[in-house]
Amino acid sequence: MNTTRTINLKNRPKGEPKLTDFDFSTAEIPKLKEGEVLLSTEYVSVDPYLRGRMSDAPSYIPPFELNKPIASGIIAEVLESKNTNFNQGEFVSGMLQWQETQVAKADGLMKVDPEKAPLSAYLGILGMTGLTAYLGLTEIGKPKKGETLLVSGAAGAVGSVVGQIGKILGLKVVGIAGTNEKVEMLKSKFGFDEAINYKTTENMTEAIANACPDGVDVYFDNVGGEISEAVLFNINKFSRTVNCGAISVYNNTELPKSISVQPFLVKKSSSMQGFVVFDYVDKHPEGIKQLTEWLSRGKLKYTETIREGFENIPQAFLDLFEGKNKGKMVVKL
Amino acid sequence: MNTTRTINLKNRPKGEPKLTDFDFSTAEIPKLKEGEVLLSTEYVSVDPYLRGRMSDAPSYIPPFELNKPIASGIIAEVLESKNTNFNQGEFVSGMLQWQETQVAKADGLMKVDPEKAPLSAYLGILGMTGLTAYLGLTEIGKPKKGETLLVSGAAGAVGSVVGQIGKILGLKVVGIAGTNEKVEMLKSKFGFDEAINYKTTENMTEAIANACPDGVDVYFDNVGGEISEAVLFNINKFSRTVNCGAISVYNNTELPKSISVQPFLVKKSSSMQGFVVFDYVDKHPEGIKQLTEWLSRGKLKYTETIREGFENIPQAFLDLFEGKNKGKMVVKL
């Protein structure tokens, strides 16, 4: 029987995850049963939301089990198939395990076409990343032409797509990021109207007011924490906040405190709503269609940070929390 | 020329408002012009939201001017009319000044019928209070039969109506209030399924969990602050919070801090939205019609705290922040 390398969750991280929270083991590859496929992993997606699944607090998806493989979005090649829908040599996308080789049931797998876009794009701009940006912005943000869209974590995988979709939809788009290089890239590459480096800005409230002279109508929030406090002082009447993530506080061991949002929401008849792309599976096909069309017309650009090597997956994940990625972070095997 | 007593805003309150923030003056009553009416004040509404208009921070309605009369919902009798729509001896409701007698333009005045309901009801259950409860719950809370509704400030004017409407709509209703007497009243008079005294409860998170074993689907929040923190740990997936008020923090001179809501909203795909009844004027007629129907069928009960005497209006207002009212607080002249 053949074996494969596997990355397991060894400990539930306390605060910042560490390399020692993961371990590598060698697992047996079970025999292929009727309806299953044997897959060889090509690209592995590492995402901030995986941090949530590593702790056992109740969340929108069940936690990973200790000493079992971690799973995330993966692109794999079909090595062998006992399923009539998939043929050897085809590529698939799915929620798969951090293993070099694995047997998988076919439901939940989606064929991807390497002719239409690079394989890694199906983990990013044409995958969960693009769908999160598109559906979060349109379903929760409900933007109207001419409004001002502010994006935090703007140079991240989701943020950079949100901003570009904002421009396509006719909004004024302002981004917040953490280095001058990222700020420059937001404007020159992704077409943001303005961008703010929060690490070198002393008064974020004032900086947002200057960048958004008409106030903020839609705030696409990937970070939470202090940046989002500063945004509160700049929201317009009837503004909408898309709470897509709160990476700034995911590793906090104590519950983070912030300025109370309630008085601001009452004063401005403003809304905040949590968004998780998994809640909108019925809209995924429509979203992928729209994203593919924009991509093929050259209206969407994306940045990837591609690391190499199965053994480097945990480090790539940790680097997300240091902001070491530009755009979508994937690991190529 | 005749004169009338007037209550003016003397100082913008710092923190808790004080009697010395108000002063009484004698103003002249101008001559009645074509289209105007001369009104004698019968009932004056005092409401927590007036605190907001006493400070000059930007809000949903402009601040009161210093040394000018304060205004609120008032029921008045028409003493003299130069407007064909209003006759002497009729009663009207409107946003009027804290004066014993005043001249007013007729637009913005609504006739009220003392045969259909007691005059004071038009400031409460058939006025802004009832509309806030009805429209806040239905438009933002979007309750579905069988869901659990949690109401803070439940013994207050708005809260007690919210709970009753919740029961009419087929929800499980739980209230939070600050005395055992109020808790008892919520259950015996207003039909709440459960009620919690937050002042005698050590662990609110646990108490809410016990009272809402299926979690909280709709949270109608009148108070903000620590109570609302405890609610966060009990919200269900796709739950909606109606941010109707934050009386617990209105008098804070520093911006209050709370547990960050963003991670909870993301985990639960949950929403929070500020609600102000003035944003829904187009739905007021429909709302008043529905409330009048429920009231006439005996499905809605209400409690009033009626103080007497023009000179006691400021104290009645201050007492709101001490929770000295049961239900709607009005002052009868």
Interface residues (C-beta under 8 A of the other chain):
Chain A: G52 P58 S59 Y60 D221 G224 G225 S228 K237 F238 N243 C244 G245 A246 V249 Y250 L255 P256 K257 S258 I259 S260 V261 Q262 P263 F264 L265 V266 K267 K268 S269 S270 S271 M272 Q273 G274 F275 V276 D279
Chain B: G52 P58 S59 Y60 D221 G224 G225 S228 K237 F238 N243 C244 G245 A246 V249 Y250 L255 P256 K257 S258 I259 S260 V261 Q262 P263 F264 L265 V266 K267 K268 S269 S270 S271 M272 Q273 G274 F275 V276 D279
